[in-house]
Structure formats: C-alpha cells, structure tokens
Amino acid sequence: MKSSELGLSAMYRILKKSGAERVSDESADELRRIVEDIATEIAKNAVDMSKHAKRKTVKAEDVKLASKPFVK
C-alpha cells in the first residue's frame, strides 16, 4: 500500500463538518484516496500550465485554472 500525503483525521473532520453523525474508517480512507487523486491531477495540470508559460514556479493562478473542471 502506498503512503498517503493527507492525514486520515482530516478526512474524518471533513465528513463530520459535512453533517455525518458517524464516520466509518473505510469512508474516511476512500475520501482520502479520492481527494489525493483529484489533487494530483490538479497539480499535474498546474505544472503543465506553468511550463507552457515558460515559468519554473507554479503560481496560484495555475492551480485555480487547473482546478476549474473539479470545482463548481
């Protein structure tokens, strides 16, 4: 199993703040996996955007633009 970049306790808090009375270990772990997958995709797209702009630095605007397909 690969190591996670995000803490499991944060996933419990997010689910609780979203209205869950009880949170299973499996649901918190699945949320973490999904959030990491989405974050990785956004990060890759942001890096591509900064390279396209001939920059080495990824800026907030790159991340905002890369996250558009995932955010309402």
C-alpha positions in Angstrom: 0.0 0.0 0.0 1.3 3.4 -0.9 1.9 6.1 1.7 -0.6 8.9 1.8 0.2 12.6 1.7 -3.0 13.6 3.5 -4.0 12.8 7.1 -6.8 10.4 7.8 -8.0 12.6 10.7 -8.6 15.5 8.3 -11.0 13.2 6.3 -12.9 12.4 9.5 -13.3 16.1 10.2 -14.4 16.9 6.7 -17.1 14.2 6.8 -18.2 15.3 10.3 -18.4 19.0 9.2 -20.4 17.9 6.2 -23.1 16.5 8.6 -22.1 12.9 9.2 -23.1 11.7 12.7 -20.7 8.7 12.4 -17.8 8.0 10.0 -16.5 4.6 9.2 -12.8 4.0 8.7 -13.4 2.8 5.2 -15.3 6.0 4.2 -12.5 8.3 5.6 -9.9 6.2 3.7 -11.9 6.3 0.5 -12.4 10.1 0.7 -8.6 10.4 1.3 -7.9 8.3 -1.8 -10.3 10.3 -4.0 -9.1 13.7 -2.7 -5.5 12.7 -3.4 -6.3 11.5 -6.9 -8.0 14.8 -7.7 -5.2 16.9 -6.1 -2.6 15.0 -8.0 -4.4 15.6 -11.3 -4.8 19.4 -10.5 -1.1 19.6 -9.6 0.0 17.9 -12.8 -2.2 20.3 -14.8 -0.9 23.3 -12.9 2.7 22.3 -13.6 1.9 21.9 -17.3 0.4 25.4 -17.3 3.5 26.9 -15.7 5.7 25.2 -18.1 3.6 26.4 -21.0 4.0 29.9 -19.7 7.8 29.3 -19.6 8.0 29.5 -15.8 9.6 27.2 -13.3 7.3 28.4 -10.5 3.7 27.1 -10.2 1.6 30.1 -9.2 -1.8 30.2 -7.5 -3.4 31.2 -10.8 -2.1 28.0 -12.4 -3.7 25.9 -9.6 -7.0 27.9 -9.8 -7.2 27.4 -13.6 -6.3 23.7 -13.3 -9.0 23.1 -10.7 -11.8 24.6 -12.8 -13.0 21.2 -14.1 -13.3 19.9 -10.5 -14.9 22.8 -8.7 -18.5 24.0 -9.1 
